[in-house]
Amino acid sequence: MNAFIEELKWRGLFADMMPGTEEQLNKEMTTAYIGFDPTADSLHIGSLIPIKVLAHYQQHGHKPIALVGGATGMIGDPSGKSNERNALDEHTLNHYVDCLKGQLSKFLNFDGTEANSAELVNNYDWMKEISFLEFIRDIGKNLTVNYMMAKESVKKRITGEGGAEGMSFTEFSYQLLQGYDFLHLYKEKNVRLQMGGSDQWGNITTGTELIRRKVQGEAFALTVPLITKADGSKFGKSEAGENYWLDPKRTSPYKFYQFWVNATDVDAERFIKFYTFLSKEEIDALIADHQTAPHERKLQKKLAEEVTVWVHDQEEFEKAVKASEILFGRSTAEDLVNLDEATFLEVFDGVPQKELSKSEVLGSNVIDLISDKSGFLKSKGEAKRELTSNAISINKEKVNETFEVAEKDLIDGKFLLLQKGKKNYFIVKAI
């Protein structure tokens, strides 16, 4: 078996391939591509599988191309959708394309000196040169409407399956445009293989058919399964339906780390194969170790470490771990003070806050601060009693009646974390 395909299979990342694909990969270094539509200014964790497939492909000696769909992004892929998505204006779309290019360049080796160095392309660069009349004359005539309507993604929309609202001609043309991408890359960059999610099978094989009919060439298709959680629910969304993004400005490394570390045991066993580059031997040993003491969550912690370091870096991973340990009392006041605002507020999401001027906070008598000024405790009397019984902490350190707030105590230069007992928190924001 071809080593790349074998790797995908043991990792659970293989769905289907056209006959002859394996023979082509065994014959020579083969150039393949995967497309990414620019629907936002960041990729999200749903994009990690196609990115990782390209990375594995390159590691096995083949040449990967990441295509950013500046042209097809104007239309939107109907696969797996029940409604047509809103079109983006050109300025927004170009911004999204630039953002995705920057992100993708992190995950693959673009060193131009290697024969299999990765490339980034934007299909708008060739689509902008072709007119509508040229396209329907030179490309559209090669595929029948019957052929295009037989595709699963089209049939579901046209028949109204799953609450679909029909399909516009614009969306219907998407598979032709994607097929033209494959044809263009076949001719210009010697691309012989297109890969993608299993929902892309129809679009990819349209490309192989177009290549066969237009230039009598042979091209191939390979798909990977769509990832869901073990319970069948959608992967990569929060309970509120929000995406987990790869851009740290949209999803902090702390929140990103938490997503992985909170995976169930069943999901962690699957995800560590999908989303890390650990070997089969390492993963098997990890799973066996985890099963002897599942309460230690070693598997989840290793999964979270590997993916967070891959997407962000070692430093951000370490900061995320420190932030996570704050809630469990395994961190220092210094760790807390060094948190940035976004991470601090995520760690203590939902904790009540009170804004005070810095002059009211710095040098303030602690009794006044935790009672009258902040409203954390109901009265000065209660404040005195709790301080006397050693029940009050500021920034996770016990304080007494002599404590005064200094500038160095402010988290990210503006926050104080008040605490009574183990779980009663309050945030003072000094402005």
Secondary structure by P-SEA (a helix, b strand, c coil): ccaaaaaaaaaccccccccaaaaaaaacccccbbbbbcccccccccaaaaaaaaaaaaaabbbbbbbccaaaaacccccccccccccccaaaaaaaaaaaaaaaaacccccccccbbbbbbbcccccccccaaaaaacccccccaaaaaacaaaaaaaacccccccccccccaaaaaaaaaaaaaaaacccccccccccaaaaaaaaaaaaaaacccccbbbbbccccccccccccccccccccccccccccaaaaaaaaaaccaaaaaaaaaccccccaaaaaaaaaaaaaccccaaaaaaaaaaaaaaaccaaaaaaaaaaaacccccccaaaaaaccaaaaaaaacccbbbbbcccccccccccccccccccccccaaaaaaaaaaccccccccccccccccccccccccbbbbbbccccbbbbbbcc
